[in-house]
Amino acid sequence: MFKHTTLFHAALLSAVLYNMPAAMAQDASPKALGSAYTPVAAVSADQAQVVYYRLPVANAQAGAANVYVDREFQSALLPGGYTAFCVTPGQHSLGAYLNDAPNYNGKNTDVYSAQLSGGMTYFLRVGEGANTAPQAVARAQAESELGATRQ
């Protein structure tokens, strides 16, 4: 049952995104994304938390940045969007890639690896230029930038 429900939701989301007007796909307004960023809570020692975000800049590249964790798709970030997730502590590959299709570099090449410690929160910003490496950002700076983002 769960598998079928998940597949249905994925198909529905794909249909919505495919039919979304181009202007809306570029807009990180409340109509396009979820709630505004609020500071994330601390996590337990058996988890590492990652907050990945994309700045809401006027010169952002078109389209979504596909976020991958351990070569698996996690989410897609429009300019001005963020996602927060937890993983087990240890070695993980992380990346966000613009204009990723059809090669899907996040799953196949250009994989960036990091050692994530339990009980820690890591803030990563999507690189908008040719540099696709995750940009680690200190919490204070990240949260000032995240104030203008939405989930």
N, C-alpha and C positions, 0 to 999 in steps of 0.2 A: 504494500500500500504506500509506504513512504517513498519508495523509488518512483512510483507512478506520479505521485503528487509533486515530487521534485522535478521530474521531467516536464510535467504540465506547466509548472511555474517558470521553468527555464524557457520553454517554448513561448509562453505568453510574454515574458520579458523580451525575448528576441524579437517577437512580432511588434511589440510596442517600440523598441529601439529602432528597428528597421524602418518603421513608418513615421518616426519622429521627424518633424520639420527640422531642417539644418539649423535654422536660427535658434530653436530651442535646445538643440544638442550643444550649442556653444555657450548657452546661458546657464550660469550657476545660481540663478535666482531661486527664491522659495518655491516657485512653480516647478523647477527642474530637479531640485534636490530635497533632501529631508531637513531635519532640524539643525539649528545653528550649533556650532561646537560649544561644548561645555567641558571643563577640565576632567580628564579621565581619573578614575580612582586608582589607588595603589593596587598591585596584584600580589598574590601569595608567592612564596618561594618556589612553588612547583609550576609557575608560569612565567613567561616573559611576554610583555605587552608591546605591540608595535602600533604607532599612530602614523599612517602614511597619508600625506596630503599634497595637494596641488594648489599653487598660488592662483588667486583670481586676477591675473594680469591681463592687460589689454592685448599684449603681443604674444599671448599663449598660442601654441600650435593648435590647429584644428583637430577635433576628435578627442576621444578618450585615451587615457594612458592605462594600459592593461597592467594590473598589479599581479605579480606571481609570488608565491611562497613555495619553496621547495619544488619548483617547476610546475606548480599547479595554479590555475587561475584562481585569484581571490576576489578581485573586483575590478571595476573600471572607473577611473576618476576623470571627471570633467574639470576644467579650470574652476577653482574655488571649491573643490570637493575634498572630503577626507574619509578615511576608513580606519577603524581601530579593531584589532584582533589580538588574540593570545595564541602562543605556541608553547610547546614544552621547551625548557632551557636546553641549550646545546647549539650545534652547528646548523645553520639554515641558509638557504639561498633566498635572496630577496631582490626584487627589481620591478620597475615600472617602465613600460615601453610604449612610446607613441608610434602610431602608424605601424603597428606590429604585424598585421596580416600581410601577406599570406605565410610568411616564414615563421612567425611566432617565436622571435628570438628569446623571449622570456622563458620558454620551455626548452629551447634547443641550444642556444649559444649565449654569449655575453652574460653568464650567470655570475652574480656577485654573492660572495659567501660572508657570513658574519657569525661570530660566537655570541649568542645571547644568554645572559645570566638570569637566573630565576629571581623574581621579585623586582625586576627592573622594567622601566618603560623606555622605549626607544622612539624617537621622533625622526621620521625620514621624509624628505621633500623630494618630489618628482623633479628631475632635471628637464628643463624645457628645450635645451639645445641638443647638440650632437652628443653630449656627455649623458649617457643613460644611467650612469652609476647612481645609486641612491645617495642623497645628500643628507648626512647625519646633522641634526640641528639640536642645539642645547634647548632644554625644556622652556626656559624663559623666552627665548627668541621664538621658538615654535609656537608657543601659546599666544604670543602677540600676533603672529601671522595667522594662526588658526582662528582668531576672532572674526575673521572675514570669510570663513569657510562654512560649508554645510555638509551634512552627512549624505 
